[in-house]
Amino acid sequence: MSAPAIKVEGLWKEYTVGAARQQHGTFYDLLSHSLRSPLRRLRSLGGRAEDPQRFWALRDVNFEIQPGEVVGVIGRNGAGKSTLLKMLSRITAPTKGRIQVRGRLASLLEVGTGFHPELSGRENIYLNGAILGMTRSDIASKFDEIVAFAEVEKFIDTPVKRYSSGMYVRLAFAVAAHMEVDVLLVDEVLAVGDAAFQEKCLSKMSALQSVDRAVIFVSHDVGAVTRLCSRSIVLGGGMVEYDGPVTGALSHYYDRQLGSKIDLSSVRFDGTLVKEINLSGLTIEGRFVGDSGLLDPDAGITLTLHGQASRAFDDIDIVLAVFVRGTRLFTQHDTAERSPLNKGAFRSTFRLPPNLLRPGTYEVGIGLGRSAGREHSWNASVAQFRVAEIWAHHRRADAHGLISAPCGSTREYV
């Protein structure tokens, strides 16, 4: 076997949260803090105090990836996926452990990675190629292919700061995929592009296997992971929970979510209400097909959201949204009208009827809002579940569409 393109050994990464310097508004505050600080340091030295603001984003991660291998990395939000890619890209250094990357590495971790906003698309292509160690003639030989793939011919001499997010990501992926690199890292950024561009990107990544390029693909789209990868790594709590065939990885991933309470403490919710209402857990329950981790479409699905309100609210709307391949199928509310929310722990239950969802993978978004949406908290991807390819005798398996709409119809002769 050839030497691995990527070798990760005993990788740990520690972060400190909320370590900003404390501001003191008065002389009394400063004096009292100074008097308390020596005692705090003494307690720490005596082993009686533990700093609650430090946590391990990655814990003892080990794996190897061979040239030509396309490996999917999956896991819930906060599992450590982006931290891992940042360390592989040398954006951040590990706290402990070692990373070996053989050859040139290109990464696409966020929109416009490696681009200078004041430079044109043309100048950024040459800049990125030079950073990767390619000669000007090598870059020129790839230039037309890159521009055609990105579909930005008309704007190639425009500063990229004027590009839309879609144009940004098209050009960034085209540069990363067409340059002479040995390792390509791709994060969720492809979700920015439209469906046609995503399909083009997936086809391009499939083709990279034939030229012995190693690819790490991080995505919540398990359909894309299944199509591209024969191997997948499941991260959970900063640790490698599974490393093996994609089918086994997906079963492990869903088994960990379904039927038990999913911890949402590490999930980032955006909005103005995140400090006042803590959404702490989500439970997905239904009838499973054997031990496959798949839900039976002929039975209903119940999703229960757990939370804690720091104060009472006069009107709160709590919602659950279900997505498939980036398309929102529907949004469900836990009450018919906006209603008050009491201070303390609460639980909202959402019930999906039998035979509503077709076989496939679904993503769950959770949010809440008040005052006509001006105050809110939202995350479009807190969990996923899969519905099995099983149909009752009264359902036709060849019916098409994203959902099985409970519509009535008749046929008559006149």
GIUR-V805914 format. One record per helix or strand of 3 or more residues. SS is the DSSP state (~ for helix, > for strand). FROM is the first residue (numbers start at 1). LEN is the number of residues. If there is no record, write none. Layout:
SS,FROM,LEN + SS,FROM,LEN
This chain:
>,6,11 + ~,27,19 + >,54,12 + >,70,5 + ~,81,8 + >,96,6 + >,105,4 + ~,121,11 + ~,136,15 + ~,153,3 + ~,160,3 + ~,165,14 + >,183,4 + ~,188,5 + ~,195,17 + >,214,5 + ~,222,7 + >,231,6 + >,239,7 + ~,246,12 + >,261,3 + >,277,9 + >,301,9 + >,313,12 + >,327,7 + >,339,3 + >,344,9 + >,360,11 + >,375,13
